[in-house]
Amino acid sequence: MVLTTFPEDQYPGAMILEWYRFRWQSELWFKRFKQIAQLGPLPKQDDESAQAWL
């Protein structure tokens, strides 16, 4: 089930599902990239240490 606020008369359900699938593939790509590049959560205690890490 996908909930959306797009008007049904302008955006058919098949189009919404296609966009959702594309978005999910993008999410998986970024997740894989983060794993390969070892980009997990930033080791930070405060805002200054986060800026130094970046």
PDBQT receptor file of N, H, CA, C and O in Angstrom, charges set to zero:
ATOM      1  N   MET A   1       0.842  -1.156   0.000  1.00  0.00    +0.000 N 
ATOM      2  CA  MET A   1       0.000   0.000   0.000  1.00  0.00    +0.000 C 
ATOM      3  C   MET A   1       0.900   1.236   0.000  1.00  0.00    +0.000 C 
ATOM      4  O   MET A   1       1.834   1.338   0.795  1.00  0.00    +0.000 OA
ATOM      5  N   VAL A   2       0.613   2.146  -0.877  1.00  0.00    +0.000 N 
ATOM      6  H   VAL A   2      -0.146   2.063  -1.523  1.00  0.00    +0.000 HD
ATOM      7  CA  VAL A   2       1.342   3.410  -0.950  1.00  0.00    +0.000 C 
ATOM      8  C   VAL A   2       0.331   4.537  -0.785  1.00  0.00    +0.000 C 
ATOM      9  O   VAL A   2      -0.649   4.615  -1.526  1.00  0.00    +0.000 OA
ATOM     10  N   LEU A   3       0.570   5.400   0.180  1.00  0.00    +0.000 N 
ATOM     11  H   LEU A   3       1.366   5.337   0.782  1.00  0.00    +0.000 HD
ATOM     12  CA  LEU A   3      -0.307   6.548   0.393  1.00  0.00    +0.000 C 
ATOM     13  C   LEU A   3       0.356   7.781  -0.210  1.00  0.00    +0.000 C 
ATOM     14  O   LEU A   3       1.561   7.982  -0.065  1.00  0.00    +0.000 OA
ATOM     15  N   THR A   4      -0.433   8.592  -0.877  1.00  0.00    +0.000 N 
ATOM     16  H   THR A   4      -1.412   8.428  -0.994  1.00  0.00    +0.000 HD
ATOM     17  CA  THR A   4       0.101   9.783  -1.519  1.00  0.00    +0.000 C 
ATOM     18  C   THR A   4      -0.949  10.888  -1.511  1.00  0.00    +0.000 C 
ATOM     19  O   THR A   4      -2.140  10.638  -1.329  1.00  0.00    +0.000 OA
ATOM     20  N   THR A   5      -0.482  12.100  -1.710  1.00  0.00    +0.000 N 
ATOM     21  H   THR A   5       0.486  12.303  -1.858  1.00  0.00    +0.000 HD
ATOM     22  CA  THR A   5      -1.400  13.233  -1.804  1.00  0.00    +0.000 C 
ATOM     23  C   THR A   5      -1.556  13.716  -3.249  1.00  0.00    +0.000 C 
ATOM     24  O   THR A   5      -2.209  14.728  -3.502  1.00  0.00    +0.000 OA
ATOM     25  N   PHE A   6      -0.949  12.984  -4.199  1.00  0.00    +0.000 N 
ATOM     26  H   PHE A   6      -0.418  12.162  -3.993  1.00  0.00    +0.000 HD
ATOM     27  CA  PHE A   6      -1.107  13.361  -5.602  1.00  0.00    +0.000 C 
ATOM     28  C   PHE A   6      -2.553  13.169  -6.040  1.00  0.00    +0.000 C 
ATOM     29  O   PHE A   6      -3.189  12.194  -5.640  1.00  0.00    +0.000 OA
ATOM     30  N   PRO A   7      -3.089  14.085  -6.859  1.00  0.00    +0.000 N 
ATOM     31  CA  PRO A   7      -4.458  13.921  -7.352  1.00  0.00    +0.000 C 
ATOM     32  C   PRO A   7      -4.566  12.697  -8.269  1.00  0.00    +0.000 C 
ATOM     33  O   PRO A   7      -3.768  12.528  -9.190  1.00  0.00    +0.000 OA
ATOM     34  N   GLU A   8      -5.544  11.867  -8.006  1.00  0.00    +0.000 N 
ATOM     35  H   GLU A   8      -6.192  12.005  -7.257  1.00  0.00    +0.000 HD
ATOM     36  CA  GLU A   8      -5.696  10.621  -8.761  1.00  0.00    +0.000 C 
ATOM     37  C   GLU A   8      -5.975  10.854 -10.239  1.00  0.00    +0.000 C 
ATOM     38  O   GLU A   8      -5.565  10.051 -11.077  1.00  0.00    +0.000 OA
ATOM     39  N   ASP A   9      -6.670  11.946 -10.574  1.00  0.00    +0.000 N 
ATOM     40  H   ASP A   9      -7.003  12.599  -9.893  1.00  0.00    +0.000 HD
ATOM     41  CA  ASP A   9      -7.003  12.193 -11.975  1.00  0.00    +0.000 C 
ATOM     42  C   ASP A   9      -5.781  12.633 -12.793  1.00  0.00    +0.000 C 
ATOM     43  O   ASP A   9      -5.778  12.478 -14.015  1.00  0.00    +0.000 OA
ATOM     44  N   GLN A  10      -4.753  13.172 -12.147  1.00  0.00    +0.000 N 
ATOM     45  H   GLN A  10      -4.756  13.298 -11.154  1.00  0.00    +0.000 HD
ATOM     46  CA  GLN A  10      -3.558  13.623 -12.864  1.00  0.00    +0.000 C 
ATOM     47  C   GLN A  10      -2.417  12.608 -12.822  1.00  0.00    +0.000 C 
ATOM     48  O   GLN A  10      -1.567  12.584 -13.712  1.00  0.00    +0.000 OA
ATOM     49  N   TYR A  11      -2.402  11.778 -11.791  1.00  0.00    +0.000 N 
ATOM     50  H   TYR A  11      -3.092  11.797 -11.068  1.00  0.00    +0.000 HD
ATOM     51  CA  TYR A  11      -1.319  10.815 -11.606  1.00  0.00    +0.000 C 
ATOM     52  C   TYR A  11      -1.911   9.431 -11.369  1.00  0.00    +0.000 C 
ATOM     53  O   TYR A  11      -2.347   9.123 -10.260  1.00  0.00    +0.000 OA
ATOM     54  N   PRO A  12      -1.929   8.605 -12.396  1.00  0.00    +0.000 N 
ATOM     55  CA  PRO A  12      -2.483   7.259 -12.219  1.00  0.00    +0.000 C 
ATOM     56  C   PRO A  12      -1.632   6.429 -11.249  1.00  0.00    +0.000 C 
ATOM     57  O   PRO A  12      -0.442   6.686 -11.067  1.00  0.00    +0.000 OA
ATOM     58  N   GLY A  13      -2.259   5.450 -10.644  1.00  0.00    +0.000 N 
ATOM     59  H   GLY A  13      -3.226   5.241 -10.791  1.00  0.00    +0.000 HD
ATOM     60  CA  GLY A  13      -1.598   4.611  -9.659  1.00  0.00    +0.000 C 
ATOM     61  C   GLY A  13      -0.335   3.947 -10.181  1.00  0.00    +0.000 C 
ATOM     62  O   GLY A  13       0.655   3.835  -9.457  1.00  0.00    +0.000 OA
ATOM     63  N   ALA A  14      -0.362   3.504 -11.443  1.00  0.00    +0.000 N 
ATOM     64  H   ALA A  14      -1.166   3.595 -12.031  1.00  0.00    +0.000 HD
ATOM     65  CA  ALA A  14       0.813   2.844 -12.025  1.00  0.00    +0.000 C 
ATOM     66  C   ALA A  14       2.008   3.795 -12.065  1.00  0.00    +0.000 C 
ATOM     67  O   ALA A  14       3.142   3.373 -11.838  1.00  0.00    +0.000 OA
ATOM     68  N   MET A  15       1.764   5.063 -12.351  1.00  0.00    +0.000 N 
ATOM     69  H   MET A  15       0.842   5.405 -12.536  1.00  0.00    +0.000 HD
ATOM     70  CA  MET A  15       2.847   6.049 -12.407  1.00  0.00    +0.000 C 
ATOM     71  C   MET A  15       3.425   6.283 -11.017  1.00  0.00    +0.000 C 
ATOM     72  O   MET A  15       4.643   6.370 -10.857  1.00  0.00    +0.000 OA
ATOM     73  N   ILE A  16       2.566   6.385 -10.021  1.00  0.00    +0.000 N 
ATOM     74  H   ILE A  16       1.577   6.314 -10.152  1.00  0.00    +0.000 HD
ATOM     75  CA  ILE A  16       3.017   6.580  -8.646  1.00  0.00    +0.000 C 
ATOM     76  C   ILE A  16       3.881   5.400  -8.209  1.00  0.00    +0.000 C 
ATOM     77  O   ILE A  16       4.938   5.594  -7.609  1.00  0.00    +0.000 OA
ATOM     78  N   LEU A  17       3.439   4.187  -8.502  1.00  0.00    +0.000 N 
ATOM     79  H   LEU A  17       2.580   4.029  -8.989  1.00  0.00    +0.000 HD
ATOM     80  CA  LEU A  17       4.212   3.003  -8.133  1.00  0.00    +0.000 C 
ATOM     81  C   LEU A  17       5.554   2.964  -8.845  1.00  0.00    +0.000 C 
ATOM     82  O   LEU A  17       6.552   2.550  -8.255  1.00  0.00    +0.000 OA
ATOM     83  N   GLU A  18       5.595   3.383 -10.094  1.00  0.00    +0.000 N 
ATOM     84  H   GLU A  18       4.785   3.719 -10.574  1.00  0.00    +0.000 HD
ATOM     85  CA  GLU A  18       6.859   3.424 -10.838  1.00  0.00    +0.000 C 
ATOM     86  C   GLU A  18       7.830   4.404 -10.182  1.00  0.00    +0.000 C 
ATOM     87  O   GLU A  18       9.011   4.093 -10.033  1.00  0.00    +0.000 OA
ATOM     88  N   TRP A  19       7.349   5.576  -9.791  1.00  0.00    +0.000 N 
ATOM     89  H   TRP A  19       6.389   5.829  -9.912  1.00  0.00    +0.000 HD
ATOM     90  CA  TRP A  19       8.193   6.566  -9.115  1.00  0.00    +0.000 C 
ATOM     91  C   TRP A  19       8.683   6.027  -7.778  1.00  0.00    +0.000 C 
ATOM     92  O   TRP A  19       9.838   6.220  -7.399  1.00  0.00    +0.000 OA
ATOM     93  N   TYR A  20       7.783   5.347  -7.071  1.00  0.00    +0.000 N 
ATOM     94  H   TYR A  20       6.845   5.190  -7.379  1.00  0.00    +0.000 HD
ATOM     95  CA  TYR A  20       8.156   4.795  -5.773  1.00  0.00    +0.000 C 
ATOM     96  C   TYR A  20       9.246   3.745  -5.943  1.00  0.00    +0.000 C 
ATOM     97  O   TYR A  20      10.203   3.726  -5.168  1.00  0.00    +0.000 OA
ATOM     98  N   ARG A  21       9.126   2.884  -6.927  1.00  0.00    +0.000 N 
ATOM     99  H   ARG A  21       8.349   2.900  -7.557  1.00  0.00    +0.000 HD
ATOM    100  CA  ARG A  21      10.152   1.862  -7.183  1.00  0.00    +0.000 C 
ATOM    101  C   ARG A  21      11.488   2.514  -7.519  1.00  0.00    +0.000 C 
ATOM    102  O   ARG A  21      12.533   2.068  -7.045  1.00  0.00    +0.000 OA
ATOM    103  N   PHE A  22      11.461   3.560  -8.329  1.00  0.00    +0.000 N 
ATOM    104  H   PHE A  22      10.613   3.922  -8.714  1.00  0.00    +0.000 HD
ATOM    105  CA  PHE A  22      12.682   4.282  -8.671  1.00  0.00    +0.000 C 
ATOM    106  C   PHE A  22      13.310   4.889  -7.423  1.00  0.00    +0.000 C 
ATOM    107  O   PHE A  22      14.525   4.821  -7.237  1.00  0.00    +0.000 OA
ATOM    108  N   ARG A  23      12.488   5.479  -6.576  1.00  0.00    +0.000 N 
ATOM    109  H   ARG A  23      11.501   5.535  -6.727  1.00  0.00    +0.000 HD
ATOM    110  CA  ARG A  23      12.986   6.078  -5.336  1.00  0.00    +0.000 C 
ATOM    111  C   ARG A  23      13.626   5.002  -4.453  1.00  0.00    +0.000 C 
ATOM    112  O   ARG A  23      14.679   5.233  -3.857  1.00  0.00    +0.000 OA
ATOM    113  N   TRP A  24      13.000   3.842  -4.369  1.00  0.00    +0.000 N 
ATOM    114  H   TRP A  24      12.146   3.654  -4.853  1.00  0.00    +0.000 HD
ATOM    115  CA  TRP A  24      13.535   2.773  -3.544  1.00  0.00    +0.000 C 
ATOM    116  C   TRP A  24      14.876   2.286  -4.095  1.00  0.00    +0.000 C 
ATOM    117  O   TRP A  24      15.792   1.998  -3.324  1.00  0.00    +0.000 OA
ATOM    118  N   GLN A  25      14.998   2.191  -5.411  1.00  0.00    +0.000 N 
ATOM    119  H   GLN A  25      14.254   2.425  -6.038  1.00  0.00    +0.000 HD
ATOM    120  CA  GLN A  25      16.277   1.793  -6.008  1.00  0.00    +0.000 C 
ATOM    121  C   GLN A  25      17.362   2.809  -5.689  1.00  0.00    +0.000 C 
ATOM    122  O   GLN A  25      18.509   2.431  -5.452  1.00  0.00    +0.000 OA
ATOM    123  N   SER A  26      17.020   4.093  -5.679  1.00  0.00    +0.000 N 
ATOM    124  H   SER A  26      16.088   4.401  -5.871  1.00  0.00    +0.000 HD
ATOM    125  CA  SER A  26      17.975   5.134  -5.311  1.00  0.00    +0.000 C 
ATOM    126  C   SER A  26      18.407   4.969  -3.855  1.00  0.00    +0.000 C 
ATOM    127  O   SER A  26      19.589   5.110  -3.541  1.00  0.00    +0.000 OA
ATOM    128  N   GLU A  27      17.465   4.673  -2.971  1.00  0.00    +0.000 N 
ATOM    129  H   GLU A  27      16.505   4.558  -3.226  1.00  0.00    +0.000 HD
ATOM    130  CA  GLU A  27      17.792   4.460  -1.563  1.00  0.00    +0.000 C 
ATOM    131  C   GLU A  27      18.763   3.287  -1.412  1.00  0.00    +0.000 C 
ATOM    132  O   GLU A  27      19.723   3.368  -0.645  1.00  0.00    +0.000 OA
ATOM    133  N   LEU A  28      18.515   2.211  -2.134  1.00  0.00    +0.000 N 
ATOM    134  H   LEU A  28      17.736   2.146  -2.756  1.00  0.00    +0.000 HD
ATOM    135  CA  LEU A  28      19.399   1.050  -2.056  1.00  0.00    +0.000 C 
ATOM    136  C   LEU A  28      20.791   1.374  -2.586  1.00  0.00    +0.000 C 
ATOM    137  O   LEU A  28      21.790   0.907  -2.038  1.00  0.00    +0.000 OA
ATOM    138  N   TRP A  29      20.858   2.169  -3.646  1.00  0.00    +0.000 N 
ATOM    139  H   TRP A  29      20.046   2.548  -4.090  1.00  0.00    +0.000 HD
ATOM    140  CA  TRP A  29      22.152   2.561  -4.194  1.00  0.00    +0.000 C 
ATOM    141  C   TRP A  29      22.952   3.359  -3.169  1.00  0.00    +0.000 C 
ATOM    142  O   TRP A  29      24.139   3.097  -2.972  1.00  0.00    +0.000 OA
ATOM    143  N   PHE A  30      22.318   4.325  -2.517  1.00  0.00    +0.000 N 
ATOM    144  H   PHE A  30      21.354   4.538  -2.677  1.00  0.00    +0.000 HD
ATOM    145  CA  PHE A  30      23.019   5.125  -1.512  1.00  0.00    +0.000 C 
ATOM    146  C   PHE A  30      23.428   4.268  -0.313  1.00  0.00    +0.000 C 
ATOM    147  O   PHE A  30      24.514   4.453   0.236  1.00  0.00    +0.000 OA
ATOM    148  N   LYS A  31      22.576   3.345   0.093  1.00  0.00    +0.000 N 
ATOM    149  H   LYS A  31      21.694   3.195  -0.353  1.00  0.00    +0.000 HD
ATOM    150  CA  LYS A  31      22.917   2.463   1.198  1.00  0.00    +0.000 C 
ATOM    151  C   LYS A  31      24.153   1.644   0.853  1.00  0.00    +0.000 C 
ATOM    152  O   LYS A  31      25.064   1.516   1.671  1.00  0.00    +0.000 OA
ATOM    153  N   ARG A  32      24.186   1.094  -0.343  1.00  0.00    +0.000 N 
ATOM    154  H   ARG A  32      23.446   1.197  -1.007  1.00  0.00    +0.000 HD
ATOM    155  CA  ARG A  32      25.344   0.294  -0.783  1.00  0.00    +0.000 C 
ATOM    156  C   ARG A  32      26.598   1.165  -0.845  1.00  0.00    +0.000 C 
ATOM    157  O   ARG A  32      27.666   0.733  -0.410  1.00  0.00    +0.000 OA
ATOM    158  N   PHE A  33      26.490   2.361  -1.369  1.00  0.00    +0.000 N 
ATOM    159  H   PHE A  33      25.623   2.712  -1.723  1.00  0.00    +0.000 HD
ATOM    160  CA  PHE A  33      27.631   3.277  -1.455  1.00  0.00    +0.000 C 
ATOM    161  C   PHE A  33      28.185   3.577  -0.063  1.00  0.00    +0.000 C 
ATOM    162  O   PHE A  33      29.400   3.586   0.134  1.00  0.00    +0.000 OA
ATOM    163  N   LYS A  34      27.289   3.825   0.908  1.00  0.00    +0.000 N 
ATOM    164  H   LYS A  34      26.302   3.818   0.748  1.00  0.00    +0.000 HD
ATOM    165  CA  LYS A  34      27.730   4.107   2.269  1.00  0.00    +0.000 C 
ATOM    166  C   LYS A  34      28.464   2.912   2.864  1.00  0.00    +0.000 C 
ATOM    167  O   LYS A  34      29.433   3.084   3.603  1.00  0.00    +0.000 OA
ATOM    168  N   GLN A  35      28.006   1.697   2.546  1.00  0.00    +0.000 N 
ATOM    169  H   GLN A  35      27.218   1.558   1.946  1.00  0.00    +0.000 HD
ATOM    170  CA  GLN A  35      28.676   0.508   3.057  1.00  0.00    +0.000 C 
ATOM    171  C   GLN A  35      30.072   0.366   2.449  1.00  0.00    +0.000 C 
ATOM    172  O   GLN A  35      31.034   0.086   3.164  1.00  0.00    +0.000 OA
ATOM    173  N   ILE A  36      30.184   0.556   1.145  1.00  0.00    +0.000 N 
ATOM    174  H   ILE A  36      29.403   0.783   0.564  1.00  0.00    +0.000 HD
ATOM    175  CA  ILE A  36      31.472   0.420   0.468  1.00  0.00    +0.000 C 
ATOM    176  C   ILE A  36      32.446   1.485   0.958  1.00  0.00    +0.000 C 
ATOM    177  O   ILE A  36      33.615   1.186   1.202  1.00  0.00    +0.000 OA
ATOM    178  N   ALA A  37      31.982   2.717   1.104  1.00  0.00    +0.000 N 
ATOM    179  H   ALA A  37      31.033   2.960   0.907  1.00  0.00    +0.000 HD
ATOM    180  CA  ALA A  37      32.840   3.831   1.514  1.00  0.00    +0.000 C 
ATOM    181  C   ALA A  37      32.998   3.898   3.036  1.00  0.00    +0.000 C 
ATOM    182  O   ALA A  37      33.696   4.770   3.552  1.00  0.00    +0.000 OA
ATOM    183  N   GLN A  38      32.353   2.983   3.744  1.00  0.00    +0.000 N 
ATOM    184  H   GLN A  38      31.786   2.274   3.325  1.00  0.00    +0.000 HD
ATOM    185  CA  GLN A  38      32.387   2.950   5.208  1.00  0.00    +0.000 C 
ATOM    186  C   GLN A  38      31.968   4.294   5.808  1.00  0.00    +0.000 C 
ATOM    187  O   GLN A  38      32.635   4.837   6.688  1.00  0.00    +0.000 OA
ATOM    188  N   LEU A  39      30.856   4.807   5.311  1.00  0.00    +0.000 N 
ATOM    189  H   LEU A  39      30.314   4.365   4.596  1.00  0.00    +0.000 HD
ATOM    190  CA  LEU A  39      30.313   6.079   5.787  1.00  0.00    +0.000 C 
ATOM    191  C   LEU A  39      29.132   5.820   6.712  1.00  0.00    +0.000 C 
ATOM    192  O   LEU A  39      27.980   6.003   6.319  1.00  0.00    +0.000 OA
ATOM    193  N   GLY A  40      29.409   5.406   7.908  1.00  0.00    +0.000 N 
ATOM    194  H   GLY A  40      30.345   5.258   8.227  1.00  0.00    +0.000 HD
ATOM    195  CA  GLY A  40      28.364   5.176   8.894  1.00  0.00    +0.000 C 
ATOM    196  C   GLY A  40      28.036   6.473   9.604  1.00  0.00    +0.000 C 
ATOM    197  O   GLY A  40      28.277   7.557   9.071  1.00  0.00    +0.000 OA
ATOM    198  N   PRO A  41      27.497   6.368  10.784  1.00  0.00    +0.000 N 
ATOM    199  CA  PRO A  41      27.217   7.576  11.579  1.00  0.00    +0.000 C 
ATOM    200  C   PRO A  41      28.510   8.310  11.911  1.00  0.00    +0.000 C 
ATOM    201  O   PRO A  41      29.551   7.688  12.121  1.00  0.00    +0.000 OA
ATOM    202  N   LEU A  42      28.439   9.606  11.956  1.00  0.00    +0.000 N 
ATOM    203  H   LEU A  42      27.593  10.111  11.786  1.00  0.00    +0.000 HD
ATOM    204  CA  LEU A  42      29.618  10.402  12.290  1.00  0.00    +0.000 C 
ATOM    205  C   LEU A  42      29.952  10.249  13.770  1.00  0.00    +0.000 C 
ATOM    206  O   LEU A  42      29.068  10.349  14.621  1.00  0.00    +0.000 OA
ATOM    207  N   PRO A  43      31.236  10.007  14.082  1.00  0.00    +0.000 N 
ATOM    208  CA  PRO A  43      31.627   9.935  15.492  1.00  0.00    +0.000 C 
ATOM    209  C   PRO A  43      31.746  11.342  16.062  1.00  0.00    +0.000 C 
ATOM    210  O   PRO A  43      32.797  11.972  15.941  1.00  0.00    +0.000 OA
ATOM    211  N   LYS A  44      30.701  11.831  16.668  1.00  0.00    +0.000 N 
ATOM    212  H   LYS A  44      29.847  11.320  16.766  1.00  0.00    +0.000 HD
ATOM    213  CA  LYS A  44      30.714  13.211  17.151  1.00  0.00    +0.000 C 
ATOM    214  C   LYS A  44      30.079  13.294  18.534  1.00  0.00    +0.000 C 
ATOM    215  O   LYS A  44      29.219  12.494  18.901  1.00  0.00    +0.000 OA
ATOM    216  N   GLN A  45      30.527  14.269  19.270  1.00  0.00    +0.000 N 
ATOM    217  H   GLN A  45      31.226  14.919  18.972  1.00  0.00    +0.000 HD
ATOM    218  CA  GLN A  45      29.938  14.557  20.570  1.00  0.00    +0.000 C 
ATOM    219  C   GLN A  45      29.209  15.894  20.562  1.00  0.00    +0.000 C 
ATOM    220  O   GLN A  45      28.259  16.097  21.317  1.00  0.00    +0.000 OA
ATOM    221  N   ASP A  46      29.661  16.802  19.702  1.00  0.00    +0.000 N 
ATOM    222  H   ASP A  46      30.432  16.637  19.088  1.00  0.00    +0.000 HD
ATOM    223  CA  ASP A  46      29.029  18.118  19.606  1.00  0.00    +0.000 C 
ATOM    224  C   ASP A  46      29.186  18.633  18.179  1.00  0.00    +0.000 C 
ATOM    225  O   ASP A  46      29.803  17.973  17.344  1.00  0.00    +0.000 OA
ATOM    226  N   ASP A  47      28.635  19.797  17.900  1.00  0.00    +0.000 N 
ATOM    227  H   ASP A  47      28.133  20.334  18.579  1.00  0.00    +0.000 HD
ATOM    228  CA  ASP A  47      28.646  20.349  16.546  1.00  0.00    +0.000 C 
ATOM    229  C   ASP A  47      30.059  20.634  16.039  1.00  0.00    +0.000 C 
ATOM    230  O   ASP A  47      30.338  20.425  14.858  1.00  0.00    +0.000 OA
ATOM    231  N   GLU A  48      30.957  21.109  16.908  1.00  0.00    +0.000 N 
ATOM    232  H   GLU A  48      30.730  21.279  17.867  1.00  0.00    +0.000 HD
ATOM    233  CA  GLU A  48      32.324  21.416  16.479  1.00  0.00    +0.000 C 
ATOM    234  C   GLU A  48      33.080  20.162  16.067  1.00  0.00    +0.000 C 
ATOM    235  O   GLU A  48      33.814  20.178  15.079  1.00  0.00    +0.000 OA
ATOM    236  N   SER A  49      32.909  19.085  16.806  1.00  0.00    +0.000 N 
ATOM    237  H   SER A  49      32.313  19.072  17.608  1.00  0.00    +0.000 HD
ATOM    238  CA  SER A  49      33.608  17.858  16.437  1.00  0.00    +0.000 C 
ATOM    239  C   SER A  49      33.040  17.279  15.129  1.00  0.00    +0.000 C 
ATOM    240  O   SER A  49      33.779  16.671  14.355  1.00  0.00    +0.000 OA
ATOM    241  N   ALA A  50      31.748  17.462  14.882  1.00  0.00    +0.000 N 
ATOM    242  H   ALA A  50      31.147  17.956  15.511  1.00  0.00    +0.000 HD
ATOM    243  CA  ALA A  50      31.165  17.000  13.628  1.00  0.00    +0.000 C 
ATOM    244  C   ALA A  50      31.749  17.788  12.463  1.00  0.00    +0.000 C 
ATOM    245  O   ALA A  50      32.057  17.203  11.425  1.00  0.00    +0.000 OA
ATOM    246  N   GLN A  51      31.909  19.103  12.609  1.00  0.00    +0.000 N 
ATOM    247  H   GLN A  51      31.659  19.579  13.453  1.00  0.00    +0.000 HD
ATOM    248  CA  GLN A  51      32.492  19.914  11.540  1.00  0.00    +0.000 C 
ATOM    249  C   GLN A  51      33.932  19.509  11.290  1.00  0.00    +0.000 C 
ATOM    250  O   GLN A  51      34.366  19.466  10.139  1.00  0.00    +0.000 OA
ATOM    251  N   ALA A  52      34.685  19.209  12.344  1.00  0.00    +0.000 N 
ATOM    252  H   ALA A  52      34.332  19.244  13.279  1.00  0.00    +0.000 HD
ATOM    253  CA  ALA A  52      36.070  18.789  12.170  1.00  0.00    +0.000 C 
ATOM    254  C   ALA A  52      36.139  17.465  11.442  1.00  0.00    +0.000 C 
ATOM    255  O   ALA A  52      37.021  17.255  10.610  1.00  0.00    +0.000 OA
ATOM    256  N   TRP A  53      35.209  16.565  11.752  1.00  0.00    +0.000 N 
ATOM    257  H   TRP A  53      34.493  16.735  12.428  1.00  0.00    +0.000 HD
ATOM    258  CA  TRP A  53      35.195  15.265  11.096  1.00  0.00    +0.000 C 
ATOM    259  C   TRP A  53      34.898  15.390   9.615  1.00  0.00    +0.000 C 
ATOM    260  O   TRP A  53      35.502  14.698   8.795  1.00  0.00    +0.000 OA
ATOM    261  N   LEU A  54      33.964  16.276   9.267  1.00  0.00    +0.000 N 
ATOM    262  H   LEU A  54      33.474  16.838   9.933  1.00  0.00    +0.000 HD
ATOM    263  CA  LEU A  54      33.615  16.474   7.857  1.00  0.00    +0.000 C 
ATOM    264  C   LEU A  54      34.729  17.166   7.132  1.00  0.00    +0.000 C 
ATOM    265  O   LEU A  54      34.621  17.420   5.933  1.00  0.00    +0.000 OA
TER     266      LEU A  54
